[in-house]
Amino acid sequence: MLTDINPKLPMRNKTATRDYYINKLGFKEFGNEDYDGYLMIQKDSIQIHFFEFKSLDPKANYGQVYIRTNAIENLYQSFLEQKLSIHPAGHLQIKPWGQKEFAMLDPDNNLLTFGQAV
């Protein structure tokens, strides 16, 4: 039986990725070990893993994660208050598929879309 999913995204620089997710988005590092070239973060019940890909060209990166939330307005507002960059085409809006969504790009151009059912 499937119980969970933890996406794995590429990162060029573990320090920069850790800083973005922990200090800006409010995640915490998961686990007690510091693995070379690998990072695991968690916020609430969401966990994302990252693998080192030093030669990654961010312009050619199509990594994407869709993260569901039950407080989309609060999350969006908190990111705006922190002056975090929202994707130019990803400001908070209701989509035709019945989700209220917004999107951001991390330092490696991984697309983070946050959504809540309307």
LOVORO-550976 format. One record per atom (N, C-alpha, C): atom name; x, y, z; residue number from 1. Coordinates in nm, 4 decimals. Layout:
N
<pt name="CA" c1="X" c2="Y" c3="Z" resi="NUM"/>
...
//
This chain:
118
<pt name="N" c1="0.0852" c2="-0.1182" c3="0.0000" resi="1"/>
<pt name="CA" c1="0.0000" c2="0.0000" c3="0.0000" resi="1"/>
<pt name="C" c1="0.0893" c2="0.1239" c3="0.0000" resi="1"/>
<pt name="N" c1="0.0601" c2="0.2195" c3="-0.0848" resi="2"/>
<pt name="CA" c1="0.1357" c2="0.3445" c3="-0.0903" resi="2"/>
<pt name="C" c1="0.0888" c2="0.4372" c3="0.0214" resi="2"/>
<pt name="N" c1="0.1825" c2="0.5025" c3="0.0874" resi="3"/>
<pt name="CA" c1="0.1443" c2="0.5876" c3="0.2002" resi="3"/>
<pt name="C" c1="0.1945" c2="0.7310" c3="0.1914" resi="3"/>
<pt name="N" c1="0.2928" c2="0.7575" c3="0.1072" resi="4"/>
<pt name="CA" c1="0.3506" c2="0.8918" c3="0.1044" resi="4"/>
<pt name="C" c1="0.4350" c2="0.9064" c3="-0.0211" resi="4"/>
<pt name="N" c1="0.4702" c2="1.0295" c3="-0.0544" resi="5"/>
<pt name="CA" c1="0.5613" c2="1.0539" c3="-0.1643" resi="5"/>
<pt name="C" c1="0.6533" c2="1.1688" c3="-0.1255" resi="5"/>
<pt name="N" c1="0.7813" c2="1.1523" c3="-0.1531" resi="6"/>
<pt name="CA" c1="0.8805" c2="1.2543" c3="-0.1228" resi="6"/>
<pt name="C" c1="0.9582" c2="1.2844" c3="-0.2504" resi="6"/>
<pt name="N" c1="0.9268" c2="1.3939" c3="-0.3154" resi="7"/>
<pt name="CA" c1="0.9968" c2="1.4248" c3="-0.4410" resi="7"/>
<pt name="C" c1="1.1448" c2="1.4504" c3="-0.4183" resi="7"/>
<pt name="N" c1="1.2238" c2="1.4201" c3="-0.5204" resi="8"/>
<pt name="CA" c1="1.3676" c2="1.4461" c3="-0.5188" resi="8"/>
<pt name="C" c1="1.3969" c2="1.5459" c3="-0.6301" resi="8"/>
<pt name="N" c1="1.4560" c2="1.6581" c3="-0.5935" resi="9"/>
<pt name="CA" c1="1.4852" c2="1.7645" c3="-0.6881" resi="9"/>
<pt name="C" c1="1.6354" c2="1.7890" c3="-0.6959" resi="9"/>
<pt name="N" c1="1.6835" c2="1.8383" c3="-0.8092" resi="10"/>
<pt name="CA" c1="1.8261" c2="1.8679" c3="-0.8221" resi="10"/>
<pt name="C" c1="1.8622" c2="1.9985" c3="-0.7526" resi="10"/>
<pt name="N" c1="1.9857" c2="2.0047" c3="-0.7039" resi="11"/>
<pt name="CA" c1="2.0395" c2="2.1278" c3="-0.6442" resi="11"/>
<pt name="C" c1="2.1854" c2="2.1401" c3="-0.6870" resi="11"/>
<pt name="N" c1="2.2279" c2="2.2637" c3="-0.7102" resi="12"/>
<pt name="CA" c1="2.3677" c2="2.2875" c3="-0.7448" resi="12"/>
<pt name="C" c1="2.4523" c2="2.3079" c3="-0.6208" resi="12"/>
<pt name="N" c1="2.3940" c2="2.3733" c3="-0.5202" resi="13"/>
<pt name="CA" c1="2.4698" c2="2.4129" c3="-0.4027" resi="13"/>
<pt name="C" c1="2.3863" c2="2.3844" c3="-0.2782" resi="13"/>
<pt name="N" c1="2.4309" c2="2.2900" c3="-0.1994" resi="14"/>
<pt name="CA" c1="2.3539" c2="2.2469" c3="-0.0821" resi="14"/>
<pt name="C" c1="2.3325" c2="2.3611" c3="0.0170" resi="14"/>
<pt name="N" c1="2.4348" c2="2.4451" c3="0.0371" resi="15"/>
<pt name="CA" c1="2.4230" c2="2.5562" c3="0.1315" resi="15"/>
<pt name="C" c1="2.3151" c2="2.6545" c3="0.0869" resi="15"/>
<pt name="N" c1="2.3131" c2="2.6883" c3="-0.0418" resi="16"/>
<pt name="CA" c1="2.2132" c2="2.7821" c3="-0.0948" resi="16"/>
<pt name="C" c1="2.0729" c2="2.7218" c3="-0.0882" resi="16"/>
<pt name="N" c1="2.0611" c2="2.5944" c3="-0.1204" resi="17"/>
<pt name="CA" c1="1.9303" c2="2.5281" c3="-0.1151" resi="17"/>
<pt name="C" c1="1.8802" c2="2.5217" c3="0.0287" resi="17"/>
<pt name="N" c1="1.9675" c2="2.4819" c3="0.1199" resi="18"/>
<pt name="CA" c1="1.9310" c2="2.4753" c3="0.2618" resi="18"/>
<pt name="C" c1="1.8848" c2="2.6124" c3="0.3112" resi="18"/>
<pt name="N" c1="1.9602" c2="2.7158" c3="0.2784" resi="19"/>
<pt name="CA" c1="1.9258" c2="2.8516" c3="0.3211" resi="19"/>
<pt name="C" c1="1.7891" c2="2.8937" c3="0.2685" resi="19"/>
<pt name="N" c1="1.7629" c2="2.8700" c3="0.1419" resi="20"/>
<pt name="CA" c1="1.6349" c2="2.9109" c3="0.0821" resi="20"/>
<pt name="C" c1="1.5173" c2="2.8419" c3="0.1509" resi="20"/>
<pt name="N" c1="1.5244" c2="2.7118" c3="0.1622" resi="21"/>
<pt name="CA" c1="1.4109" c2="2.6374" c3="0.2169" resi="21"/>
<pt name="C" c1="1.3945" c2="2.6553" c3="0.3676" resi="21"/>
<pt name="N" c1="1.5046" c2="2.6636" c3="0.4401" resi="22"/>
<pt name="CA" c1="1.4955" c2="2.6756" c3="0.5855" resi="22"/>
<pt name="C" c1="1.4735" c2="2.8199" c3="0.6283" resi="22"/>
<pt name="N" c1="1.5549" c2="2.9107" c3="0.5812" resi="23"/>
<pt name="CA" c1="1.5473" c2="3.0495" c3="0.6278" resi="23"/>
<pt name="C" c1="1.4421" c2="3.1340" c3="0.5579" resi="23"/>
<pt name="N" c1="1.3976" c2="3.0939" c3="0.4418" resi="24"/>
<pt name="CA" c1="1.2972" c2="3.1727" c3="0.3709" resi="24"/>
<pt name="C" c1="1.1593" c2="3.1064" c3="0.3718" resi="24"/>
<pt name="N" c1="1.1551" c2="2.9755" c3="0.3430" resi="25"/>
<pt name="CA" c1="1.0256" c2="2.9079" c3="0.3345" resi="25"/>
<pt name="C" c1="0.9823" c2="2.8410" c3="0.4652" resi="25"/>
<pt name="N" c1="1.0709" c2="2.8359" c3="0.5642" resi="26"/>
<pt name="CA" c1="1.0328" c2="2.7846" c3="0.6955" resi="26"/>
<pt name="C" c1="1.0391" c2="2.6341" c3="0.7133" resi="26"/>
<pt name="N" c1="1.1099" c2="2.5643" c3="0.6256" resi="27"/>
<pt name="CA" c1="1.1289" c2="2.4206" c3="0.6426" resi="27"/>
<pt name="C" c1="1.2342" c2="2.3963" c3="0.7507" resi="27"/>
<pt name="N" c1="1.2465" c2="2.2713" c3="0.7931" resi="28"/>
<pt name="CA" c1="1.3515" c2="2.2291" c3="0.8852" resi="28"/>
<pt name="C" c1="1.4245" c2="2.1130" c3="0.8204" resi="28"/>
<pt name="N" c1="1.5519" c2="2.1002" c3="0.8562" resi="29"/>
<pt name="CA" c1="1.6270" c2="1.9875" c3="0.8033" resi="29"/>
<pt name="C" c1="1.5746" c2="1.8598" c3="0.8679" resi="29"/>
<pt name="N" c1="1.5633" c2="1.7547" c3="0.7882" resi="30"/>
<pt name="CA" c1="1.5103" c2="1.6264" c3="0.8349" resi="30"/>
<pt name="C" c1="1.6254" c2="1.5294" c3="0.8553" resi="30"/>
<pt name="N" c1="1.6226" c2="1.4580" c3="0.9660" resi="31"/>
<pt name="CA" c1="1.7242" c2="1.3576" c3="0.9940" resi="31"/>
<pt name="C" c1="1.8365" c2="1.4121" c3="1.0795" resi="31"/>
<pt name="N" c1="1.9181" c2="1.3215" c3="1.1272" resi="32"/>
<pt name="CA" c1="2.0289" c2="1.3567" c3="1.2156" resi="32"/>
<pt name="C" c1="2.1635" c2="1.3558" c3="1.1453" resi="32"/>
<pt name="N" c1="2.1670" c2="1.3101" c3="1.0226" resi="33"/>
<pt name="CA" c1="2.2924" c2="1.2984" c3="0.9479" resi="33"/>
<pt name="C" c1="2.3013" c2="1.4099" c3="0.8438" resi="33"/>
<pt name="N" c1="2.4238" c2="1.4511" c3="0.8157" resi="34"/>
<pt name="CA" c1="2.4492" c2="1.5462" c3="0.7080" resi="34"/>
<pt name="C" c1="2.5153" c2="1.4687" c3="0.5951" resi="34"/>
<pt name="N" c1="2.4362" c2="1.4276" c3="0.4978" resi="35"/>
<pt name="CA" c1="2.4872" c2="1.3458" c3="0.3882" resi="35"/>
<pt name="C" c1="2.5512" c2="1.4341" c3="0.2818" resi="35"/>
<pt name="N" c1="2.6664" c2="1.3922" c3="0.2356" resi="36"/>
<pt name="CA" c1="2.7370" c2="1.4644" c3="0.1307" resi="36"/>
<pt name="C" c1="2.6543" c2="1.4604" c3="0.0018" resi="36"/>
<pt name="N" c1="2.6212" c2="1.5777" c3="-0.0506" resi="37"/>
<pt name="CA" c1="2.5488" c2="1.5843" c3="-0.1772" resi="37"/>
<pt name="C" c1="2.4017" c2="1.5506" c3="-0.1694" resi="37"/>
<pt name="N" c1="2.3452" c2="1.5447" c3="-0.0500" resi="38"/>
<pt name="CA" c1="2.2038" c2="1.5102" c3="-0.0349" resi="38"/>
<pt name="C" c1="2.1454" c2="1.5904" c3="0.0802" resi="38"/>
<pt name="N" c1="2.0223" c2="1.6376" c3="0.0623" resi="39"/>
<pt name="CA" c1="1.9557" c2="1.7198" c3="0.1627" resi="39"/>
<pt name="C" c1="1.8106" c2="1.6761" c3="0.1744" resi="39"/>
<pt name="N" c1="1.7615" c2="1.6645" c3="0.2971" resi="40"/>
<pt name="CA" c1="1.6213" c2="1.6322" c3="0.3222" resi="40"/>
<pt name="C" c1="1.5638" c2="1.7408" c3="0.4121" resi="40"/>
<pt name="N" c1="1.4508" c2="1.7966" c3="0.3715" resi="41"/>
<pt name="CA" c1="1.3856" c2="1.9018" c3="0.4491" resi="41"/>
<pt name="C" c1="1.2398" c2="1.8650" c3="0.4717" resi="41"/>
<pt name="N" c1="1.1809" c2="1.9245" c3="0.5749" resi="42"/>
<pt name="CA" c1="1.0423" c2="1.8944" c3="0.6076" resi="42"/>
<pt name="C" c1="0.9745" c2="2.0171" c3="0.6664" resi="42"/>
<pt name="N" c1="0.8462" c2="2.0330" c3="0.6322" resi="43"/>
<pt name="CA" c1="0.7613" c2="2.1344" c3="0.6934" resi="43"/>
<pt name="C" c1="0.6230" c2="2.0719" c3="0.7060" resi="43"/>
<pt name="N" c1="0.5712" c2="2.0734" c3="0.8273" resi="44"/>
<pt name="CA" c1="0.4444" c2="2.0059" c3="0.8553" resi="44"/>
<pt name="C" c1="0.4586" c2="1.8604" c3="0.8089" resi="44"/>
<pt name="N" c1="0.3725" c2="1.8132" c3="0.7190" resi="45"/>
<pt name="CA" c1="0.3844" c2="1.6737" c3="0.6737" resi="45"/>
<pt name="C" c1="0.4463" c2="1.6631" c3="0.5342" resi="45"/>
<pt name="N" c1="0.5055" c2="1.7715" c3="0.4866" resi="46"/>
<pt name="CA" c1="0.5682" c2="1.7736" c3="0.3538" resi="46"/>
<pt name="C" c1="0.7180" c2="1.7529" c3="0.3684" resi="46"/>
<pt name="N" c1="0.7716" c2="1.6593" c3="0.2916" resi="47"/>
<pt name="CA" c1="0.9153" c2="1.6355" c3="0.2913" resi="47"/>
<pt name="C" c1="0.9650" c2="1.6396" c3="0.1473" resi="47"/>
<pt name="N" c1="1.0755" c2="1.7116" c3="0.1256" resi="48"/>
<pt name="CA" c1="1.1376" c2="1.7191" c3="-0.0066" resi="48"/>
<pt name="C" c1="1.2841" c2="1.6794" c3="0.0081" resi="48"/>
<pt name="N" c1="1.3315" c2="1.5998" c3="-0.0856" resi="49"/>
<pt name="CA" c1="1.4715" c2="1.5589" c3="-0.0882" resi="49"/>
<pt name="C" c1="1.5402" c2="1.6274" c3="-0.2053" resi="49"/>
<pt name="N" c1="1.6696" c2="1.6531" c3="-0.1907" resi="50"/>
<pt name="CA" c1="1.7496" c2="1.7159" c3="-0.2961" resi="50"/>
<pt name="C" c1="1.8762" c2="1.6359" c3="-0.3172" resi="50"/>
<pt name="N" c1="1.9147" c2="1.6200" c3="-0.4426" resi="51"/>
<pt name="CA" c1="2.0402" c2="1.5542" c3="-0.4762" resi="51"/>
<pt name="C" c1="2.1303" c2="1.6542" c3="-0.5466" resi="51"/>
<pt name="N" c1="2.2589" c2="1.6428" c3="-0.5216" resi="52"/>
<pt name="CA" c1="2.3555" c2="1.7359" c3="-0.5790" resi="52"/>
<pt name="C" c1="2.3721" c2="1.7105" c3="-0.7286" resi="52"/>
<pt name="N" c1="2.3641" c2="1.8193" c3="-0.8045" resi="53"/>
<pt name="CA" c1="2.3823" c2="1.8162" c3="-0.9500" resi="53"/>
<pt name="C" c1="2.4555" c2="1.9458" c3="-0.9842" resi="53"/>
<pt name="N" c1="2.5864" c2="1.9471" c3="-0.9581" resi="54"/>
<pt name="CA" c1="2.6658" c2="2.0696" c3="-0.9694" resi="54"/>
<pt name="C" c1="2.6653" c2="2.1300" c3="-1.1090" resi="54"/>
<pt name="N" c1="2.6538" c2="2.0487" c3="-1.2121" resi="55"/>
<pt name="CA" c1="2.6574" c2="2.1013" c3="-1.3487" resi="55"/>
<pt name="C" c1="2.5180" c2="2.1373" c3="-1.4012" resi="55"/>
<pt name="N" c1="2.4184" c2="2.1374" c3="-1.3149" resi="56"/>
<pt name="CA" c1="2.2818" c2="2.1716" c3="-1.3548" resi="56"/>
<pt name="C" c1="2.2768" c2="2.3119" c3="-1.4139" resi="56"/>
<pt name="N" c1="2.2142" c2="2.3251" c3="-1.5281" resi="57"/>
<pt name="CA" c1="2.1866" c2="2.4554" c3="-1.5878" resi="57"/>
<pt name="C" c1="2.0448" c2="2.4924" c3="-1.5455" resi="57"/>
<pt name="N" c1="2.0292" c2="2.5906" c3="-1.4550" resi="58"/>
<pt name="CA" c1="1.8945" c2="2.6246" c3="-1.4072" resi="58"/>
<pt name="C" c1="1.7958" c2="2.6568" c3="-1.5186" resi="58"/>
<pt name="N" c1="1.8441" c2="2.7129" c3="-1.6292" resi="59"/>
<pt name="CA" c1="1.7539" c2="2.7450" c3="-1.7407" resi="59"/>
<pt name="C" c1="1.7003" c2="2.6202" c3="-1.8103" resi="59"/>
<pt name="N" c1="1.7679" c2="2.5085" c3="-1.7895" resi="60"/>
<pt name="CA" c1="1.7253" c2="2.3824" c3="-1.8509" resi="60"/>
<pt name="C" c1="1.6621" c2="2.2882" c3="-1.7480" resi="60"/>
<pt name="N" c1="1.6388" c2="2.3358" c3="-1.6269" resi="61"/>
<pt name="CA" c1="1.5819" c2="2.2527" c3="-1.5213" resi="61"/>
<pt name="C" c1="1.4300" c2="2.2623" c3="-1.5224" resi="61"/>
<pt name="N" c1="1.3662" c2="2.1473" c3="-1.5287" resi="62"/>
<pt name="CA" c1="1.2205" c2="2.1428" c3="-1.5290" resi="62"/>
<pt name="C" c1="1.1649" c2="2.0719" c3="-1.4056" resi="62"/>
<pt name="N" c1="1.2449" c2="2.0696" c3="-1.2954" resi="63"/>
<pt name="CA" c1="1.1970" c2="2.0096" c3="-1.1716" resi="63"/>
<pt name="C" c1="1.0741" c2="2.0838" c3="-1.1209" resi="63"/>
<pt name="N" c1="0.9729" c2="2.0081" c3="-1.0800" resi="64"/>
<pt name="CA" c1="0.8483" c2="2.0695" c3="-1.0332" resi="64"/>
<pt name="C" c1="0.7893" c2="1.9876" c3="-0.9189" resi="64"/>
<pt name="N" c1="0.7280" c2="2.0589" c3="-0.8245" resi="65"/>
<pt name="CA" c1="0.6570" c2="1.9951" c3="-0.7143" resi="65"/>
<pt name="C" c1="0.5263" c2="2.0704" c3="-0.6930" resi="65"/>
<pt name="N" c1="0.4187" c2="1.9955" c3="-0.6744" resi="66"/>
<pt name="CA" c1="0.2893" c2="2.0552" c3="-0.6411" resi="66"/>
<pt name="C" c1="0.2636" c2="2.0250" c3="-0.4938" resi="66"/>
<pt name="N" c1="0.2500" c2="2.1306" c3="-0.4142" resi="67"/>
<pt name="CA" c1="0.2337" c2="2.1158" c3="-0.2692" resi="67"/>
<pt name="C" c1="0.0938" c2="2.1632" c3="-0.2298" resi="67"/>
<pt name="N" c1="0.0163" c2="2.0749" c3="-0.1735" resi="68"/>
<pt name="CA" c1="-0.1183" c2="2.1113" c3="-0.1281" resi="68"/>
<pt name="C" c1="-0.1110" c2="2.1736" c3="0.0112" resi="68"/>
<pt name="N" c1="-0.1989" c2="2.2699" c3="0.0327" resi="69"/>
<pt name="CA" c1="-0.2065" c2="2.3368" c3="0.1622" resi="69"/>
<pt name="C" c1="-0.3537" c2="2.3576" c3="0.1981" resi="69"/>
<pt name="N" c1="-0.3802" c2="2.3808" c3="0.3249" resi="70"/>
<pt name="CA" c1="-0.5162" c2="2.4147" c3="0.3679" resi="70"/>
<pt name="C" c1="-0.5231" c2="2.5597" c3="0.4151" resi="70"/>
<pt name="N" c1="-0.4192" c2="2.6375" c3="0.3825" resi="71"/>
<pt name="CA" c1="-0.4140" c2="2.7791" c3="0.4230" resi="71"/>
<pt name="C" c1="-0.3425" c2="2.8612" c3="0.3152" resi="71"/>
<pt name="N" c1="-0.3902" c2="2.8524" c3="0.1929" resi="72"/>
<pt name="CA" c1="-0.3210" c2="2.9146" c3="0.0789" resi="72"/>
<pt name="C" c1="-0.3079" c2="3.0661" c3="0.0935" resi="72"/>
<pt name="N" c1="-0.4120" c2="3.1315" c3="0.1400" resi="73"/>
<pt name="CA" c1="-0.4077" c2="3.2781" c3="0.1539" resi="73"/>
<pt name="C" c1="-0.3006" c2="3.3207" c3="0.2547" resi="73"/>
<pt name="N" c1="-0.2965" c2="3.2536" c3="0.3703" resi="74"/>
<pt name="CA" c1="-0.1973" c2="3.2865" c3="0.4733" resi="74"/>
<pt name="C" c1="-0.0556" c2="3.2603" c3="0.4253" resi="74"/>
<pt name="N" c1="-0.0357" c2="3.1479" c3="0.3578" resi="75"/>
<pt name="CA" c1="0.0968" c2="3.1125" c3="0.3076" resi="75"/>
<pt name="C" c1="0.1439" c2="3.2149" c3="0.2046" resi="75"/>
<pt name="N" c1="0.0569" c2="3.2479" c3="0.1117" resi="76"/>
<pt name="CA" c1="0.0897" c2="3.3456" c3="0.0080" resi="76"/>
<pt name="C" c1="0.1245" c2="3.4809" c3="0.0713" resi="76"/>
<pt name="N" c1="0.0417" c2="3.5254" c3="0.1637" resi="77"/>
<pt name="CA" c1="0.0640" c2="3.6540" c3="0.2298" resi="77"/>
<pt name="C" c1="0.1957" c2="3.6550" c3="0.3074" resi="77"/>
<pt name="N" c1="0.2265" c2="3.5455" c3="0.3749" resi="78"/>
<pt name="CA" c1="0.3507" c2="3.5402" c3="0.4512" resi="78"/>
<pt name="C" c1="0.4727" c2="3.5488" c3="0.3595" resi="78"/>
<pt name="N" c1="0.4661" c2="3.4872" c3="0.2423" resi="79"/>
<pt name="CA" c1="0.5773" c2="3.4953" c3="0.1469" resi="79"/>
<pt name="C" c1="0.5889" c2="3.6364" c3="0.0897" resi="79"/>
<pt name="N" c1="0.4752" c2="3.7013" c3="0.0649" resi="80"/>
<pt name="CA" c1="0.4792" c2="3.8400" c3="0.0167" resi="80"/>
<pt name="C" c1="0.5401" c2="3.9317" c3="0.1227" resi="80"/>
<pt name="N" c1="0.5009" c2="3.9123" c3="0.2474" resi="81"/>
<pt name="CA" c1="0.5541" c2="3.9945" c3="0.3569" resi="81"/>
<pt name="C" c1="0.7043" c2="3.9770" c3="0.3733" resi="81"/>
<pt name="N" c1="0.7542" c2="3.8576" c3="0.3422" resi="82"/>
<pt name="CA" c1="0.8983" c2="3.8324" c3="0.3477" resi="82"/>
<pt name="C" c1="0.9694" c2="3.8808" c3="0.2214" resi="82"/>
<pt name="N" c1="0.8921" c2="3.9342" c3="0.1292" resi="83"/>
<pt name="CA" c1="0.9437" c2="3.9835" c3="0.0016" resi="83"/>
<pt name="C" c1="1.0117" c2="3.8735" c3="-0.0796" resi="83"/>
<pt name="N" c1="0.9536" c2="3.7522" c3="-0.0728" resi="84"/>
<pt name="CA" c1="1.0029" c2="3.6415" c3="-0.1537" resi="84"/>
<pt name="C" c1="0.9468" c2="3.6554" c3="-0.2947" resi="84"/>
<pt name="N" c1="1.0225" c2="3.6109" c3="-0.3893" resi="85"/>
<pt name="CA" c1="0.9843" c2="3.6256" c3="-0.5290" resi="85"/>
<pt name="C" c1="0.8801" c2="3.5213" c3="-0.5698" resi="85"/>
<pt name="N" c1="0.7666" c2="3.5707" c3="-0.6173" resi="86"/>
<pt name="CA" c1="0.6611" c2="3.4852" c3="-0.6710" resi="86"/>
<pt name="C" c1="0.6866" c2="3.4734" c3="-0.8216" resi="86"/>
<pt name="N" c1="0.6613" c2="3.3572" c3="-0.8785" resi="87"/>
<pt name="CA" c1="0.6808" c2="3.3366" c3="-1.0224" resi="87"/>
<pt name="C" c1="0.5991" c2="3.4408" c3="-1.0992" resi="87"/>
<pt name="N" c1="0.6576" c2="3.5030" c3="-1.2021" resi="88"/>
<pt name="CA" c1="0.5858" c2="3.6089" c3="-1.2763" resi="88"/>
<pt name="C" c1="0.4482" c2="3.5657" c3="-1.3269" resi="88"/>
<pt name="N" c1="0.4336" c2="3.4388" c3="-1.3648" resi="89"/>
<pt name="CA" c1="0.3038" c2="3.3897" c3="-1.4123" resi="89"/>
<pt name="C" c1="0.2317" c2="3.3107" c3="-1.3035" resi="89"/>
<pt name="N" c1="0.2791" c2="3.3207" c3="-1.1793" resi="90"/>
<pt name="CA" c1="0.2270" c2="3.2343" c3="-1.0745" resi="90"/>
<pt name="C" c1="0.1678" c2="3.3031" c3="-0.9542" resi="90"/>
<pt name="N" c1="0.1171" c2="3.4253" c3="-0.9703" resi="91"/>
<pt name="CA" c1="0.0542" c2="3.4916" c3="-0.8566" resi="91"/>
<pt name="C" c1="-0.0749" c2="3.4199" c3="-0.8190" resi="91"/>
<pt name="N" c1="-0.1192" c2="3.4383" c3="-0.6972" resi="92"/>
<pt name="CA" c1="-0.2360" c2="3.3683" c3="-0.6441" resi="92"/>
<pt name="C" c1="-0.3570" c2="3.3905" c3="-0.7341" resi="92"/>
<pt name="N" c1="-0.4136" c2="3.2792" c3="-0.7784" resi="93"/>
<pt name="CA" c1="-0.5314" c2="3.2861" c3="-0.8653" resi="93"/>
<pt name="C" c1="-0.6063" c2="3.1534" c3="-0.8624" resi="93"/>
<pt name="N" c1="-0.7328" c2="3.1596" c3="-0.8999" resi="94"/>
<pt name="CA" c1="-0.8139" c2="3.0381" c3="-0.9095" resi="94"/>
<pt name="C" c1="-0.7981" c2="2.9840" c3="-1.0506" resi="94"/>
<pt name="N" c1="-0.7621" c2="2.8575" c3="-1.0600" resi="95"/>
<pt name="CA" c1="-0.7387" c2="2.7912" c3="-1.1883" resi="95"/>
<pt name="C" c1="-0.8657" c2="2.7206" c3="-1.2349" resi="95"/>
<pt name="N" c1="-0.8783" c2="2.6960" c3="-1.3654" resi="96"/>
<pt name="CA" c1="-0.9976" c2="2.6292" c3="-1.4190" resi="96"/>
<pt name="C" c1="-1.0216" c2="2.4897" c3="-1.3603" resi="96"/>
<pt name="N" c1="-0.9173" c2="2.4266" c3="-1.3068" resi="97"/>
<pt name="CA" c1="-0.9311" c2="2.2922" c3="-1.2514" resi="97"/>
<pt name="C" c1="-0.9720" c2="2.2934" c3="-1.1042" resi="97"/>
<pt name="N" c1="-1.0162" c2="2.4091" c3="-1.0546" resi="98"/>
<pt name="CA" c1="-1.0737" c2="2.4160" c3="-0.9206" resi="98"/>
<pt name="C" c1="-0.9740" c2="2.4283" c3="-0.8069" resi="98"/>
<pt name="N" c1="-0.8552" c2="2.4784" c3="-0.8361" resi="99"/>
<pt name="CA" c1="-0.7532" c2="2.4988" c3="-0.7339" resi="99"/>
<pt name="C" c1="-0.7169" c2="2.6467" c3="-0.7272" resi="99"/>
<pt name="N" c1="-0.6959" c2="2.6964" c3="-0.6077" resi="100"/>
<pt name="CA" c1="-0.6383" c2="2.8295" c3="-0.5891" resi="100"/>
<pt name="C" c1="-0.4896" c2="2.8054" c3="-0.5731" resi="100"/>
<pt name="N" c1="-0.4069" c2="2.8702" c3="-0.6579" resi="101"/>
<pt name="CA" c1="-0.2647" c2="2.8376" c3="-0.6637" resi="101"/>
<pt name="C" c1="-0.1768" c2="2.9612" c3="-0.6750" resi="101"/>
<pt name="N" c1="-0.0504" c2="2.9424" c3="-0.6354" resi="102"/>
<pt name="CA" c1="0.0566" c2="3.0354" c3="-0.6681" resi="102"/>
<pt name="C" c1="0.1842" c2="2.9542" c3="-0.6821" resi="102"/>
<pt name="N" c1="0.2859" c2="3.0133" c3="-0.7448" resi="103"/>
<pt name="CA" c1="0.4086" c2="2.9387" c3="-0.7724" resi="103"/>
<pt name="C" c1="0.5325" c2="3.0236" c3="-0.7466" resi="103"/>
<pt name="N" c1="0.6423" c2="2.9551" c3="-0.7176" resi="104"/>
<pt name="CA" c1="0.7723" c2="3.0182" c3="-0.6921" resi="104"/>
<pt name="C" c1="0.8800" c2="2.9326" c3="-0.7580" resi="104"/>
<pt name="N" c1="0.9947" c2="2.9932" c3="-0.7821" resi="105"/>
<pt name="CA" c1="1.1107" c2="2.9198" c3="-0.8307" resi="105"/>
<pt name="C" c1="1.2184" c2="2.9220" c3="-0.7226" resi="105"/>
<pt name="N" c1="1.2779" c2="2.8075" c3="-0.6941" resi="106"/>
<pt name="CA" c1="1.3866" c2="2.8039" c3="-0.5967" resi="106"/>
<pt name="C" c1="1.5176" c2="2.8436" c3="-0.6655" resi="106"/>
<pt name="N" c1="1.6291" c2="2.8478" c3="-0.5937" resi="107"/>
<pt name="CA" c1="1.7553" c2="2.8944" c3="-0.6530" resi="107"/>
<pt name="C" c1="1.8025" c2="2.8137" c3="-0.7747" resi="107"/>
<pt name="N" c1="1.7515" c2="2.6909" c3="-0.7905" resi="108"/>
<pt name="CA" c1="1.7909" c2="2.6077" c3="-0.9041" resi="108"/>
<pt name="C" c1="1.6832" c2="2.5989" c3="-1.0104" resi="108"/>
<pt name="N" c1="1.5840" c2="2.6840" c3="-1.0006" resi="109"/>
<pt name="CA" c1="1.4749" c2="2.6927" c3="-1.0977" resi="109"/>
<pt name="C" c1="1.3757" c2="2.5770" c3="-1.0858" resi="109"/>
<pt name="N" c1="1.3733" c2="2.5077" c3="-0.9702" resi="110"/>
<pt name="CA" c1="1.2688" c2="2.4094" c3="-0.9451" resi="110"/>
<pt name="C" c1="1.1404" c2="2.4868" c3="-0.9181" resi="110"/>
<pt name="N" c1="1.0322" c2="2.4496" c3="-0.9871" resi="111"/>
<pt name="CA" c1="0.9048" c2="2.5181" c3="-0.9715" resi="111"/>
<pt name="C" c1="0.8283" c2="2.4591" c3="-0.8539" resi="111"/>
<pt name="N" c1="0.7927" c2="2.5442" c3="-0.7583" resi="112"/>
<pt name="CA" c1="0.7130" c2="2.5048" c3="-0.6431" resi="112"/>
<pt name="C" c1="0.5749" c2="2.5650" c3="-0.6606" resi="112"/>
<pt name="N" c1="0.4752" c2="2.4829" c3="-0.6826" resi="113"/>
<pt name="CA" c1="0.3377" c2="2.5313" c3="-0.6938" resi="113"/>
<pt name="C" c1="0.2631" c2="2.4910" c3="-0.5684" resi="113"/>
<pt name="N" c1="0.2001" c2="2.5881" c3="-0.5048" resi="114"/>
<pt name="CA" c1="0.1211" c2="2.5659" c3="-0.3848" resi="114"/>
<pt name="C" c1="-0.0250" c2="2.5766" c3="-0.4229" resi="114"/>
<pt name="N" c1="-0.1074" c2="2.4813" c3="-0.3793" resi="115"/>
<pt name="CA" c1="-0.2471" c2="2.4815" c3="-0.4193" resi="115"/>
<pt name="C" c1="-0.3417" c2="2.4352" c3="-0.3106" resi="115"/>
<pt name="N" c1="-0.4647" c2="2.4850" c3="-0.3226" resi="116"/>
<pt name="CA" c1="-0.5728" c2="2.4480" c3="-0.2299" resi="116"/>
<pt name="C" c1="-0.7010" c2="2.4401" c3="-0.3107" resi="116"/>
<pt name="N" c1="-0.7806" c2="2.3382" c3="-0.2837" resi="117"/>
<pt name="CA" c1="-0.9100" c2="2.3232" c3="-0.3523" resi="117"/>
<pt name="C" c1="-1.0023" c2="2.4396" c3="-0.3148" resi="117"/>
<pt name="N" c1="-1.0790" c2="2.4857" c3="-0.4122" resi="118"/>
<pt name="CA" c1="-1.1745" c2="2.5944" c3="-0.3855" resi="118"/>
<pt name="C" c1="-1.3102" c2="2.5382" c3="-0.3547" resi="118"/>
//
